[in-house]
Structures are given as C-alpha cells and as structure tokens.
C-alpha cells in the first residue's frame, strides 16, 4: 500500500475542494432546471467530495 507525503495529501485535498466547488456551481443550474433527481445526486457528490477533502487535509 502506498503512503502519501504531506504535500501530496494537501494537493489531493485542494483538488477535492475544487471538485466540490464545481459541483456547487452545477447545483445552481440543477435548481434552475427543476431536476430533483439530478440535484439530489449533485448534493451527495458535493458532500462526498467535501468530506474526502477534509479527511485528506486531516491526513496531511
């Protein structure tokens, strides 16, 4: 199993935060389109990315 350096963990956390922000932008579009299922999936994915980023930062 590979172990990551602090710098690598911080890069992972940064990328996951970027993904979460992108999903938040798409979420606004989904709200306007009134697609409830799409909105639910985007909210879950955004939350997962945000939690993963927090975990990566904690591991750093």
C-alpha positions as CSV (number, residue, x, y, z in Angstrom):
1,X,0.0,0.0,0.0
2,X,1.3,3.4,-1.0
3,X,1.8,6.1,1.6
4,X,1.5,9.7,0.7
5,X,3.5,12.7,1.8
6,X,2.0,15.7,3.5
7,X,2.4,17.7,0.2
8,X,0.6,15.0,-1.7
9,X,-2.3,14.9,0.8
10,X,-2.6,18.7,0.6
11,X,-2.7,18.5,-3.2
12,X,-5.4,15.9,-3.0
13,X,-7.4,18.0,-0.6
14,X,-7.1,21.0,-2.8
15,X,-8.3,19.1,-5.9
16,X,-11.3,17.7,-4.0
17,X,-12.2,21.2,-2.8
18,X,-12.1,22.3,-6.5
19,X,-14.4,19.4,-7.4
20,X,-16.8,20.3,-4.6
21,X,-16.8,24.0,-5.8
22,X,-17.5,22.9,-9.4
23,X,-20.4,20.7,-8.2
24,X,-21.8,23.6,-6.3
25,X,-21.8,25.6,-9.5
26,X,-23.6,22.8,-11.3
27,X,-26.0,22.6,-8.4
28,X,-27.3,26.1,-9.2
29,X,-28.0,25.0,-12.7
30,X,-29.9,21.9,-11.5
31,X,-32.0,24.0,-9.2
32,X,-33.0,26.2,-12.2
33,X,-33.8,23.2,-14.3
34,X,-36.0,21.8,-11.6
35,X,-34.5,18.3,-11.9
36,X,-34.9,17.0,-8.4
37,X,-33.1,13.7,-9.0
38,X,-30.1,15.4,-10.6
39,X,-30.0,17.9,-7.8
40,X,-30.0,15.2,-5.2
41,X,-27.1,13.4,-6.9
42,X,-25.1,16.6,-7.1
43,X,-25.7,17.4,-3.5
44,X,-24.5,13.9,-2.4
45,X,-21.4,14.1,-4.7
46,X,-20.6,17.6,-3.4
47,X,-20.8,16.4,0.2
48,X,-18.7,13.4,-0.5
49,X,-16.0,15.5,-2.2
50,X,-16.1,17.9,0.7
51,X,-15.8,15.2,3.3
52,X,-13.0,13.5,1.4
53,X,-11.1,16.8,1.2
54,X,-11.4,17.3,5.0
55,X,-10.2,13.7,5.5
56,X,-7.2,14.3,3.2
57,X,-6.3,17.6,4.9
58,X,-6.5,15.7,8.3
59,X,-4.2,13.0,7.0
60,X,-1.6,15.6,5.8
